[in-house]
Amino acid sequence: MYETGKEEVFCMSICPKNKSSRGHRDQRRANWKMSDMNLVKCPKCGALMMPHRVCKACGTYNKKEIIKVED
């Protein structure tokens, strides 16, 4: 328990009971990594693209031509 002005605040989840070892700390931090991109096939041309985006190969989205792509 510590005082901040007039209030008394209980130090429950803020203060750790014991020191975390380097191994436990590093194991916790080891899971912050990037995942693979989620790619789907375009229904029109079959090129790999990110979902819910316009296909860069043919310029379609939701089976409609959005962008004119010149070959």
Secondary structure in CASP SS format (residue, H / E / C, confidence):
PFRMAT SS
TARGET T0000
AUTHOR 0000-0000-0000
METHOD secondary structure of the structure
MODEL  1
M C 1.00
Y E 1.00
E E 1.00
T E 1.00
G C 1.00
K C 1.00
E E 1.00
E E 1.00
V E 1.00
F C 1.00
C C 1.00
M C 1.00
S C 1.00
I C 1.00
C C 1.00
P C 1.00
K C 1.00
N C 1.00
K C 1.00
S C 1.00
S C 1.00
R H 1.00
G H 1.00
H H 1.00
R H 1.00
D H 1.00
Q H 1.00
R H 1.00
R H 1.00
A C 1.00
N C 1.00
W C 1.00
K C 1.00
M C 1.00
S C 1.00
D C 1.00
M C 1.00
N C 1.00
L C 1.00
V E 1.00
K E 1.00
C C 1.00
P C 1.00
K C 1.00
C C 1.00
G C 1.00
A C 1.00
L E 1.00
M E 1.00
M C 1.00
P C 1.00
H C 1.00
R C 1.00
V C 1.00
C C 1.00
K C 1.00
A C 1.00
C C 1.00
G C 1.00
T E 1.00
Y E 1.00
N C 1.00
K C 1.00
K E 1.00
E E 1.00
I C 1.00
I C 1.00
K C 1.00
V C 1.00
E C 1.00
D C 1.00
END
